[in-house]
Amino acid sequence: MNKLKHTVEKLSFEELMQLKREIESGKVEQLINSQLERFKNNNQVCPVCNTAIRDGDLTLMFGPENFRKKASFCATDCLEYFIGKLKRDIK
């Protein structure tokens, strides 16, 4: 909540009025619900390009034995990019 408070404090009067109108119209709630839905279905979206994942796409299991993670990718180029990023982050 501190992050949200900090963001709101930085907004100008016009930006605050626009935000208020969008909250009242329900657009903010729709945006939040959309993001929450993406988190619930995180195995259905490619983590690199956000494309919907179909059955039979590429899946990678990684991480230490006691904390395995799973990521599914829409194509080999996204899988290669992800692995390349992992290699750079490890170095």
N, CA and C atoms as a LAMMPS dump frame, in Angstrom:
ITEM: TIMESTEP
0
ITEM: NUMBER OF ATOMS
273
ITEM: BOX BOUNDS ff ff ff
-5.0000000000000000e+02 5.0000000000000000e+02
-5.0000000000000000e+02 5.0000000000000000e+02
-5.0000000000000000e+02 5.0000000000000000e+02
ITEM: ATOMS id mol type element x y z
1 1 1 N 0.818 -1.186 0
2 1 2 C 0 0 0
3 1 3 C 0.869 1.259 0
4 2 1 N 2.064 1.174 0.573
5 2 2 C 2.959 2.326 0.577
6 2 3 C 3.34 2.735 -0.832
7 3 1 N 3.514 1.757 -1.708
8 3 2 C 3.875 2.041 -3.091
9 3 3 C 2.757 2.824 -3.782
10 4 1 N 1.519 2.403 -3.567
11 4 2 C 0.366 3.091 -4.142
12 4 3 C 0.255 4.508 -3.577
13 5 1 N 0.423 4.643 -2.279
14 5 2 C 0.358 5.952 -1.634
15 5 3 C 1.417 6.882 -2.204
16 6 1 N 2.622 6.366 -2.365
17 6 2 C 3.729 7.15 -2.908
18 6 3 C 3.419 7.606 -4.339
19 7 1 N 2.83 6.713 -5.135
20 7 2 C 2.477 7.047 -6.522
21 7 3 C 1.399 8.126 -6.561
22 8 1 N 0.366 7.986 -5.743
23 8 2 C -0.726 8.962 -5.719
24 8 3 C -0.221 10.329 -5.274
25 9 1 N 0.684 10.369 -4.318
26 9 2 C 1.216 11.646 -3.828
27 9 3 C 1.981 12.403 -4.909
28 10 1 N 2.509 11.703 -5.906
29 10 2 C 3.274 12.351 -6.972
30 10 3 C 2.399 12.881 -8.108
31 11 1 N 1.116 12.518 -8.139
32 11 2 C 0.24 12.926 -9.229
33 11 3 C -0.141 14.399 -9.124
34 12 1 N -0.325 15.03 -10.29
35 12 2 C -0.797 16.418 -10.334
36 12 3 C -2.3 16.436 -10.097
37 13 1 N -2.863 17.631 -9.96
38 13 2 C -4.298 17.775 -9.745
39 13 3 C -5.079 17.152 -10.898
40 14 1 N -4.664 17.458 -12.14
41 14 2 C -5.351 16.933 -13.316
42 14 3 C -5.279 15.407 -13.358
43 15 1 N -4.112 14.856 -13.029
44 15 2 C -3.948 13.396 -13.024
45 15 3 C -4.814 12.751 -11.948
46 16 1 N -4.919 13.396 -10.784
47 16 2 C -5.77 12.878 -9.712
48 16 3 C -7.237 12.886 -10.125
49 17 1 N -7.658 13.94 -10.796
50 17 2 C -9.049 14.017 -11.251
51 17 3 C -9.329 12.936 -12.293
52 18 1 N -8.386 12.704 -13.208
53 18 2 C -8.546 11.66 -14.216
54 18 3 C -8.614 10.285 -13.546
55 19 1 N -7.73 10.047 -12.575
56 19 2 C -7.733 8.781 -11.845
57 19 3 C -9.065 8.585 -11.12
58 20 1 N -9.562 9.631 -10.498
59 20 2 C -10.84 9.547 -9.793
60 20 3 C -11.969 9.172 -10.752
61 21 1 N -11.993 9.81 -11.944
62 21 2 C -13.026 9.493 -12.938
63 21 3 C -12.922 8.031 -13.381
64 22 1 N -11.687 7.554 -13.585
65 22 2 C -11.501 6.17 -14.023
66 22 3 C -11.878 5.171 -12.933
67 23 1 N -11.633 5.519 -11.676
68 23 2 C -12.064 4.653 -10.57
69 23 3 C -13.586 4.593 -10.524
70 24 1 N -14.228 5.744 -10.64
71 24 2 C -15.684 5.801 -10.574
72 24 3 C -16.343 5.08 -11.75
73 25 1 N -15.686 5.065 -12.912
74 25 2 C -16.271 4.412 -14.093
75 25 3 C -16.051 2.897 -14.076
76 26 1 N -15.195 2.423 -13.181
77 26 2 C -14.947 0.988 -13.086
78 26 3 C -13.757 0.506 -13.899
79 27 1 N -13.074 1.414 -14.608
80 27 2 C -11.93 1.019 -15.441
81 27 3 C -10.77 0.484 -14.604
82 28 1 N -10.531 1.078 -13.452
83 28 2 C -9.43 0.633 -12.594
84 28 3 C -9.716 -0.765 -12.064
85 29 1 N -10.954 -1.002 -11.666
86 29 2 C -11.327 -2.336 -11.181
87 29 3 C -11.151 -3.382 -12.28
88 30 1 N -11.523 -3.043 -13.517
89 30 2 C -11.345 -3.955 -14.643
90 30 3 C -9.86 -4.247 -14.868
91 31 1 N -9.036 -3.221 -14.775
92 31 2 C -7.595 -3.387 -14.957
93 31 3 C -7.007 -4.301 -13.883
94 32 1 N -7.399 -4.082 -12.64
95 32 2 C -6.906 -4.909 -11.538
96 32 3 C -7.374 -6.347 -11.698
97 33 1 N -8.632 -6.543 -12.039
98 33 2 C -9.151 -7.896 -12.239
99 33 3 C -8.434 -8.605 -13.38
100 34 1 N -8.118 -7.881 -14.43
101 34 2 C -7.396 -8.454 -15.563
102 34 3 C -6.001 -8.92 -15.14
103 35 1 N -5.316 -8.092 -14.364
104 35 2 C -3.979 -8.467 -13.88
105 35 3 C -4.052 -9.665 -12.94
106 36 1 N -5.035 -9.688 -12.068
107 36 2 C -5.204 -10.815 -11.144
108 36 3 C -5.454 -12.1 -11.916
109 37 1 N -6.238 -12.018 -12.974
110 37 2 C -6.524 -13.191 -13.809
111 37 3 C -5.247 -13.71 -14.457
112 38 1 N -4.38 -12.805 -14.879
113 38 2 C -3.098 -13.223 -15.47
114 38 3 C -2.25 -13.963 -14.441
115 39 1 N -2.26 -13.518 -13.187
116 39 2 C -1.495 -14.201 -12.151
117 39 3 C -2.057 -15.593 -11.869
118 40 1 N -3.381 -15.713 -11.885
119 40 2 C -3.995 -17.016 -11.636
120 40 3 C -3.665 -18 -12.758
121 41 1 N -3.555 -17.51 -13.972
122 41 2 C -3.313 -18.366 -15.131
123 41 3 C -1.901 -18.176 -15.678
124 42 1 N -0.909 -18.033 -14.79
125 42 2 C 0.438 -17.706 -15.243
126 42 3 C 1.083 -18.789 -16.099
127 43 1 N 0.607 -20.029 -16.062
128 43 2 C 1.154 -21.061 -16.932
129 43 3 C 0.53 -21.017 -18.314
130 44 1 N -0.444 -20.166 -18.531
131 44 2 C -1.123 -20.078 -19.812
132 44 3 C -0.619 -18.912 -20.659
133 45 1 N 0.38 -18.173 -20.163
134 45 2 C 0.918 -17.022 -20.872
135 45 3 C 2.433 -17.138 -20.93
136 46 1 N 3.004 -16.91 -22.125
137 46 2 C 4.457 -16.949 -22.286
138 46 3 C 5.079 -15.833 -21.44
139 47 1 N 6.07 -16.139 -20.591
140 47 2 C 6.659 -15.122 -19.728
141 47 3 C 7.512 -14.105 -20.48
142 48 1 N 7.851 -14.395 -21.733
143 48 2 C 8.683 -13.489 -22.511
144 48 3 C 7.836 -12.504 -23.315
145 49 1 N 6.861 -13.012 -24.068
146 49 2 C 6.093 -12.143 -24.988
147 49 3 C 4.616 -12.024 -24.628
148 50 1 N 4.174 -12.689 -23.575
149 50 2 C 2.786 -12.646 -23.1
150 50 3 C 1.765 -13.213 -24.081
151 51 1 N 2.205 -14.073 -24.981
152 51 2 C 1.294 -14.748 -25.903
153 51 3 C 0.624 -15.906 -25.175
154 52 1 N -0.616 -16.177 -25.519
155 52 2 C -1.332 -17.298 -24.902
156 52 3 C -0.627 -18.611 -25.258
157 53 1 N -0.519 -19.496 -24.282
158 53 2 C 0.134 -20.792 -24.457
159 53 3 C -0.908 -21.825 -24.852
160 54 1 N -0.591 -22.618 -25.852
161 54 2 C -1.462 -23.717 -26.276
162 54 3 C -0.892 -25.02 -25.725
163 55 1 N -1.695 -26.068 -25.727
164 55 2 C -1.2 -27.386 -25.325
165 55 3 C -0.107 -27.821 -26.279
166 56 1 N 0.923 -28.453 -25.756
167 56 2 C 2.005 -28.955 -26.594
168 56 3 C 3.122 -27.955 -26.816
169 57 1 N 3.027 -26.758 -26.207
170 57 2 C 4.114 -25.8 -26.33
171 57 3 C 5.268 -26.228 -25.434
172 58 1 N 6.336 -25.458 -25.436
173 58 2 C 7.567 -25.81 -24.72
174 58 3 C 7.473 -25.468 -23.235
175 59 1 N 7.91 -26.391 -22.383
176 59 2 C 7.88 -26.173 -20.94
177 59 3 C 9.264 -26.443 -20.363
178 60 1 N 9.708 -25.573 -19.468
179 60 2 C 11.021 -25.688 -18.843
180 60 3 C 10.835 -25.784 -17.339
181 61 1 N 11.454 -26.787 -16.724
182 61 2 C 11.482 -26.915 -15.269
183 61 3 C 12.885 -26.5 -14.831
184 62 1 N 12.992 -25.594 -13.863
185 62 2 C 14.301 -25.125 -13.435
186 62 3 C 14.276 -24.766 -11.954
187 63 1 N 15.449 -24.576 -11.396
188 63 2 C 15.577 -24.214 -9.994
189 63 3 C 16.123 -25.357 -9.177
190 64 1 N 16.482 -25.075 -7.918
191 64 2 C 17.011 -26.123 -7.048
192 64 3 C 15.956 -27.187 -6.753
193 65 1 N 16.393 -28.355 -6.348
194 65 2 C 15.5 -29.496 -6.091
195 65 3 C 14.332 -29.137 -5.181
196 66 1 N 14.596 -28.359 -4.151
197 66 2 C 13.554 -28.058 -3.162
198 66 3 C 12.676 -26.846 -3.544
199 67 1 N 12.971 -26.231 -4.687
200 67 2 C 12.191 -25.056 -5.099
201 67 3 C 12.119 -24.981 -6.624
202 68 1 N 11.512 -25.989 -7.228
203 68 2 C 11.394 -26.068 -8.686
204 68 3 C 10.389 -25.038 -9.196
205 69 1 N 10.695 -24.479 -10.361
206 69 2 C 9.785 -23.566 -11.043
207 69 3 C 9.503 -24.126 -12.426
208 70 1 N 8.366 -23.731 -12.972
209 70 2 C 7.954 -24.218 -14.285
210 70 3 C 7.553 -23.02 -15.136
211 71 1 N 8.072 -22.981 -16.364
212 71 2 C 7.7 -21.912 -17.297
213 71 3 C 7.378 -22.54 -18.644
214 72 1 N 6.296 -22.089 -19.256
215 72 2 C 5.912 -22.564 -20.583
216 72 3 C 6.108 -21.44 -21.589
217 73 1 N 6.543 -21.805 -22.786
218 73 2 C 6.874 -20.821 -23.811
219 73 3 C 6.111 -21.115 -25.095
220 74 1 N 5.806 -20.064 -25.859
221 74 2 C 5.032 -20.21 -27.091
222 74 3 C 5.887 -20.699 -28.253
223 75 1 N 7.2 -20.432 -28.22
224 75 2 C 8.074 -20.811 -29.333
225 75 3 C 9.513 -20.915 -28.848
226 76 1 N 10.369 -21.497 -29.684
227 76 2 C 11.771 -21.704 -29.293
228 76 3 C 12.515 -20.391 -29.097
229 77 1 N 12.181 -19.344 -29.852
230 77 2 C 12.907 -18.083 -29.679
231 77 3 C 12.673 -17.489 -28.292
232 78 1 N 11.463 -17.616 -27.764
233 78 2 C 11.187 -17.136 -26.407
234 78 3 C 11.92 -17.988 -25.369
235 79 1 N 11.952 -19.305 -25.585
236 79 2 C 12.686 -20.195 -24.683
237 79 3 C 14.174 -19.851 -24.688
238 80 1 N 14.748 -19.628 -25.872
239 80 2 C 16.167 -19.264 -25.985
240 80 3 C 16.449 -17.933 -25.294
241 81 1 N 15.578 -16.958 -25.481
242 81 2 C 15.754 -15.665 -24.829
243 81 3 C 15.743 -15.833 -23.309
244 82 1 N 14.8 -16.616 -22.805
245 82 2 C 14.677 -16.846 -21.366
246 82 3 C 15.931 -17.512 -20.806
247 83 1 N 16.425 -18.545 -21.491
248 83 2 C 17.633 -19.241 -21.033
249 83 3 C 18.828 -18.303 -21.081
250 84 1 N 18.935 -17.5 -22.132
251 84 2 C 20.02 -16.528 -22.226
252 84 3 C 19.992 -15.535 -21.074
253 85 1 N 18.789 -15.081 -20.717
254 85 2 C 18.647 -14.161 -19.589
255 85 3 C 19.042 -14.837 -18.278
256 86 1 N 18.656 -16.099 -18.108
257 86 2 C 19.06 -16.835 -16.908
258 86 3 C 20.583 -16.908 -16.819
259 87 1 N 21.232 -17.201 -17.935
260 87 2 C 22.696 -17.296 -17.944
261 87 3 C 23.326 -15.953 -17.561
262 88 1 N 22.802 -14.852 -18.109
263 88 2 C 23.354 -13.533 -17.79
264 88 3 C 23.139 -13.184 -16.326
265 89 1 N 21.993 -13.553 -15.783
266 89 2 C 21.679 -13.235 -14.376
267 89 3 C 22.533 -14.054 -13.408
268 90 1 N 22.928 -15.248 -13.807
269 90 2 C 23.724 -16.117 -12.932
270 90 3 C 25.166 -15.614 -12.838
271 91 1 N 25.668 -15.043 -13.914
272 91 2 C 27.082 -14.588 -13.937
273 91 3 C 27.331 -13.449 -13.018
